[in-house]
Amino acid sequence: MAAEQLNQSEYNRSRVMRFLYNNGVSSRAQIAKSLGLTPAAITKITAKLIDEGLISETGEIEGARNRRSIGLRLDPERFHFIGVKFARSLIQVGLFDLAGNAQRIWVDMTADHPSIGDAITSLKTLIGQIMARFSTVVAIGMAVPGPYLRDCGHTAVVSSMQQWRDVNFPAEFADAFAVPVFIEQDARAGALAQQLFGDDGARDDLAYYLIGEGVGLGVVERGRTIDGARGTATEIGHVSIDVNGRRCDCGNYGCLERYCSAVAIHKALDEDGGIVADSDTMTHIEACEALFALAADGDARALELVRHIGTYVGYGLVTIINAFNPRRIIIGDIVSHAGEPLLASAMRVVDDRVLPELAATTSVTLSDLPTDAAVTGAAAVAITAFLEQPSRFADIARRRRGD
């Protein structure tokens, strides 16, 4: 069979996998109608997928005109994926099923290691232990801080944690395990997670606004992420909101990241010294969560700071709407836990600074993913690859089982 035919066959298998992933149990007739393929073609494709153990029959379901049909489904528990999220102060590792459900999450604080190299060695050991225990793991996804230079494997700049710039992620991990490793910028990974695991609205046209220890953006347009020539597109954290503002490690001035990231919030708390007691002894996450808890309890100073941060979040929203015009913007990661007061403050900026026609047609919400959403994005990178190359992963699964 010619390479073109093989590629087309795999493409159609991927389309069927994605349809079942998004729609659940379906009949062959439903799949054929939705994908514009003949019933004969779908029968052939699904027979191959069943033979490879990628999908299974469920028994009779109700079809068109009350006819009974045999249902097909993906088994979310048959395949597992490891997600790894690298942040400035910690590394999160999660084991996920195909539906994105976390089976377990591990957290390793980089401060507990003498160097980044030691933290990476510890990570490799942990992943090896997980894979030895779960032979169903078929891929690993990694989400790394941006700007991530995909062509050379390095993060270009990581504010307040420059040691990460010395890590070549593909060199460290590409051949380290018995399954493939997929590496993506963290906000783009978050966008993939929202596309796969979020609610049903505008899956093919969304922006994920990551506000954690750094600030980033992932944009899905017509079902695909916007990457850029070197993989650093949509780096909103290093867009100036004040050209005469604070100097950033990237060399720019007034970068958004300097005003609303968890690191910036923690710094503001330390300088204030009164809103959150002993904030200087806390991690960035702990300090932010303490602030948000006080605000939720009605503490006036905490609420004022959260609303102030929300104003800067709003400046980022204005840039996202004007630059990319997505239907949906989902705010996620640590700072999204501030909740409604932050979102309301941000939306006031949008209403004041964005064309009414654009503001009225752009939905802005807080992420509906669970609290471990940061590492869920990494798993989404691996699961996306699985859905795009089903036959490759069927072979990997057989090797892992020892078939």
C-alpha positions in Angstrom: 0.0 0.0 0.0 1.3 3.4 -0.9 2.3 5.8 1.8 -0.5 8.2 0.8 -3.0 5.4 1.3 -1.5 4.5 4.7 -1.7 8.1 5.8 -5.3 8.5 4.6 -6.3 5.3 6.4 -4.7 6.4 9.6 -6.3 9.8 9.2 -9.7 8.2 8.9 -9.0 6.0 11.9 -8.1 9.1 13.9 -11.4 10.8 12.8 -13.4 7.8 14.1 -11.5 7.8 17.3 -12.1 11.5 17.8 -15.8 11.2 17.0 -16.2 8.5 19.6 -14.1 10.5 22.1 -16.3 13.5 21.7 -19.7 11.8 21.3 -19.6 8.6 23.3 -21.3 5.4 22.3 -22.3 5.6 18.6 -23.4 3.3 15.8 -21.5 2.8 12.6 -24.3 4.5 10.7 -24.0 7.6 13.0 -20.3 7.8 12.5 -20.5 7.4 8.7 -23.1 10.1 8.4 -21.2 12.6 10.6 -17.8 12.0 9.0 -19.1 11.8 5.4 -17.8 8.3 4.8 -19.5 5.3 3.3 -20.9 2.6 5.5 -18.5 0.1 3.9 -15.6 2.4 4.7 -16.7 2.7 8.3 -17.1 -1.0 8.7 -13.6 -1.5 7.5 -12.1 1.2 9.7 -13.9 0.1 12.8 -13.0 -3.6 12.2 -9.4 -2.5 12.2 -9.8 -0.5 15.4 -11.6 -3.3 17.2 -8.9 -5.7 16.1 -6.2 -3.4 17.5 -8.1 -3.2 20.8 -8.7 0.6 20.5 -12.5 0.4 20.4 -15.1 -2.2 21.4 -18.7 -3.0 20.7 -21.2 -2.3 23.4 -24.3 -4.3 22.3 -27.5 -2.9 20.8 -28.4 0.8 20.9 -31.3 2.7 19.4 -30.5 4.0 15.9 -32.3 6.0 13.3 -36.0 5.3 12.8 -36.0 3.2 15.9 -33.8 0.6 14.3 -31.5 -1.3 16.6 -27.7 -0.9 16.0 -24.5 -2.2 17.5 -22.8 0.6 19.6 -19.1 1.3 19.5 -17.1 3.0 22.3 -13.7 3.9 23.5 -12.7 2.3 26.8 -11.3 5.2 28.9 -9.7 2.8 31.4 -7.8 0.6 28.9 -5.1 3.1 28.2 -3.3 5.4 30.6 -1.1 8.4 30.3 1.4 10.2 32.4 1.2 14.0 32.5 4.1 16.1 33.8 3.8 19.8 34.5 7.0 21.8 35.1 6.6 25.0 37.1 9.1 27.4 38.7 8.8 25.9 42.1 7.4 22.4 41.6 7.0 19.5 39.3 3.6 17.8 39.2 3.1 14.2 37.9 -0.2 12.7 37.2 -1.6 9.3 36.0 -4.6 9.7 33.8 -7.1 7.6 31.9 -8.1 8.3 28.4 -11.0 10.5 29.5 -8.6 12.8 31.5 -9.6 11.5 34.9 -6.7 11.7 37.3 -5.9 8.4 39.0 -3.2 9.9 41.2 -1.2 13.1 41.4 2.4 13.4 42.8 4.0 16.8 43.7 7.8 17.2 43.9 9.1 20.6 45.1 12.2 21.7 43.3 13.4 23.4 46.4 13.9 19.9 48.0 16.7 19.2 45.5 20.2 20.6 45.4 19.8 21.4 41.6 17.4 21.2 38.7 19.5 18.3 37.5 18.8 16.4 40.7 15.1 17.2 40.4 15.1 15.8 36.9 16.8 12.6 38.1 14.2 12.2 40.8 11.4 12.7 38.2 12.8 10.0 35.9 12.9 7.6 38.8 9.3 8.4 39.7 8.1 7.9 36.1 10.0 4.6 35.9 8.2 3.4 39.0 4.8 4.4 37.7 5.4 2.7 34.4 6.6 -0.5 36.1 3.4 -0.6 38.1 1.0 0.3 35.2 1.7 -1.5 31.9 -1.3 0.3 30.4 0.7 3.6 30.2 1.3 4.3 26.5 2.5 7.9 26.3 3.9 10.8 28.4 3.0 14.4 28.0 5.0 17.2 29.4 4.0 20.9 29.8 6.9 23.3 30.2 7.1 27.0 30.9 7.0 29.3 27.9 8.4 30.8 25.8 9.4 27.3 24.7 11.7 27.2 21.7 10.4 24.0 20.1 13.1 23.7 17.5 15.9 23.6 20.0 14.1 22.2 23.1 14.8 25.0 25.5 12.7 27.4 27.4 13.8 30.9 26.4 13.1 32.7 29.7 11.6 31.7 33.0 11.2 34.7 35.2 12.7 34.1 38.7 13.9 30.6 37.9 16.5 30.9 35.2 18.0 27.5 35.8 15.2 26.0 33.7 16.8 27.6 30.6 19.7 25.1 30.8 17.4 22.1 30.4 17.0 20.6 27.0 13.7 18.8 27.4 13.8 16.5 24.3 17.5 15.6 25.1 16.5 14.7 28.7 13.3 12.8 28.1 12.7 11.9 24.4 14.4 8.5 24.7 14.3 8.0 28.5 11.3 5.7 28.6 9.7 2.8 26.7 6.9 5.1 25.5 7.0 8.3 23.5 7.2 11.7 25.2 5.4 14.7 23.9 6.5 18.2 25.0 4.4 21.3 24.8 4.3 24.9 26.2 2.2 24.9 29.4 -0.6 27.3 28.3 -0.9 25.5 25.0 -1.2 22.3 26.9 -3.9 23.9 29.0 -5.8 24.8 25.8 -5.7 21.2 24.7 -7.0 20.1 28.1 -10.0 22.6 27.7 -10.6 21.3 24.2 -10.6 17.7 25.3 -12.0 17.7 28.8 -13.9 21.0 29.2 -17.6 21.6 28.6 -19.1 21.4 25.1 -18.9 25.1 24.1 -16.7 26.2 21.2 -14.1 23.4 21.5 -12.6 24.3 18.2 -12.2 28.0 18.9 -11.0 29.0 22.4 -8.2 30.7 24.3 -6.7 29.3 27.5 -5.4 32.2 29.7 -2.9 30.6 32.1 -2.2 32.7 35.2 0.0 30.7 37.5 3.6 31.2 38.5 3.9 32.7 35.0 1.4 34.0 32.6 0.7 32.4 29.3 -1.8 31.8 26.5 -2.8 28.9 24.4 -5.1 29.5 21.4 -7.1 26.9 19.5 -8.4 28.1 16.2 -10.4 25.8 13.9 -9.4 22.8 16.0 -5.6 23.5 16.0 -3.3 25.4 18.3 -1.5 28.5 17.1 2.2 27.7 17.4 4.3 30.2 15.6 7.5 29.7 13.6 9.5 28.5 16.6 6.7 27.5 18.9 6.5 30.7 20.9 3.3 32.2 19.5 0.7 33.7 21.9 3.2 34.5 24.7 1.0 37.1 26.3 2.9 37.1 29.6 5.6 39.1 27.9 3.4 41.6 26.2 3.9 45.1 27.8 1.0 46.7 29.6 3.2 49.6 30.7 6.2 50.4 28.4 7.8 52.3 31.2 6.9 49.7 33.8 8.8 47.0 35.7 11.8 45.4 34.1 11.3 41.7 33.2 13.8 39.0 33.0 13.0 38.7 29.2 14.5 42.2 28.7 11.2 43.9 28.1 9.5 46.4 30.4 6.0 46.3 32.0 5.3 42.7 31.0 1.9 41.4 32.1 3.6 38.6 34.0 5.1 41.2 36.4 1.7 42.3 37.6 -0.8 39.4 37.9 1.2 36.2 38.2 1.3 34.2 41.4 4.9 35.3 41.8 3.9 39.0 41.4 1.1 38.5 43.9 3.4 36.8 46.4 5.8 39.7 46.1 3.0 42.2 46.7 2.0 40.3 49.8 5.5 40.2 51.2 6.0 44.0 50.6 2.7 44.8 52.3 3.4 42.5 55.2 -0.1 42.8 56.7 -2.7 41.1 54.5 -1.4 37.5 54.8 0.6 36.8 58.0 4.0 35.1 57.4 3.6 35.2 53.6 7.4 35.3 53.4 7.5 31.7 54.7 5.0 30.4 52.1 5.3 29.1 48.6 3.8 31.2 45.8 0.8 28.9 45.7 0.3 28.9 49.5 0.5 32.7 49.6 -2.1 33.1 46.8 -4.5 30.6 48.3 -4.3 32.3 51.7 -5.1 35.7 50.0 -8.0 34.2 48.1 -9.4 32.6 51.2 -9.3 35.9 53.1 -11.1 37.6 50.2 -13.7 34.9 50.1 -14.4 35.6 53.8 -14.9 39.3 53.1 -11.6 40.7 54.3 -11.6 44.2 52.8 -7.9 44.5 52.2 -7.7 41.1 50.6 -10.7 41.9 48.4 -9.1 45.2 47.3 -5.9 43.4 46.3 -7.8 40.7 44.4 -9.8 43.3 42.5 -6.6 45.2 41.7 -5.0 42.0 40.3 -8.2 41.5 38.3 -7.6 44.8 36.6 -4.3 43.5 35.2 -5.9 40.3 34.2 -8.4 42.4 32.3 -5.6 44.2 30.4 -4.5 40.7 29.2 -8.1 39.9 28.2 -8.2 43.1 26.1 -5.1 42.0 24.2 -6.4 38.5 23.7 -9.7 39.7 22.3 -8.1 42.2 20.0 -5.3 40.0 18.8 -7.1 36.6 18.4 -10.9 37.2 18.6 -11.7 33.9 20.2 -15.3 32.9 21.0 -14.3 31.7 24.4 -11.5 32.7 26.9 -11.0 30.4 29.8 -8.9 31.7 32.7 -7.1 28.9 34.5 -4.3 27.9 37.0 -3.5 29.4 40.4 -4.9 32.9 40.0 -8.2 31.7 38.7 -8.9 30.4 42.2 -9.5 34.0 43.2 -13.0 33.4 41.7 -15.8 35.8 40.9 -14.2 39.0 42.4 -11.2 38.7 40.1 -13.3 37.9 37.1 -15.8 40.8 37.7 -12.9 43.2 38.0 -11.3 41.9 34.8 -14.6 42.1 32.9 -15.0 45.8 33.9 -11.8 46.4 32.0 -13.1 44.5 29.0 -16.4 46.4 29.0 -14.5 49.7 29.2 -11.7 49.0 26.6 -13.0 46.5 24.0 -15.3 47.3 21.1 -18.9 46.5 22.2 -19.4 44.1 19.2 -16.4 42.1 20.3 -17.1 42.2 24.0 -20.6 41.0 23.5 -19.6 38.0 21.5 -16.7 36.8 23.6 -17.4 34.5 26.5 -14.9 34.7 29.5 -15.1 32.1 32.2 -13.0 30.5 34.9 -11.7 27.0 34.1 -14.1 24.2 34.9 -11.3 21.7 35.1 -10.4 20.2 38.6 -7.8 21.7 40.9 -5.1 19.6 39.3 -5.8 21.2 35.9 -2.1 22.3 35.5 -0.9 18.7 35.1 -4.1 17.7 33.2 -2.9 19.9 30.3 0.2 17.8 30.1 -1.8 14.6 29.9 -4.0 16.2 27.2 -0.8 16.6 25.1 -0.2 12.8 25.2 -3.9 12.0 24.7 -4.1 14.3 21.7 -1.2 12.4 20.1 -2.9 9.1 20.9 -6.1 10.2 19.1 -4.1 11.4 16.1 -2.0 8.2 15.7 -4.1 5.3 16.9 -2.3 2.5 15.1 1.1 3.6 16.5 -0.3 3.4 20.1 -2.0 0.1 19.5 1.5 -1.3 18.7 2.9 0.4 21.8 0.2 -1.1 24.0 0.9 -4.6 22.6 4.6 -4.2 23.4 3.9 -2.9 26.9 1.6 -5.9 27.6 4.1 -8.3 26.2 1.8 -9.6 23.4 
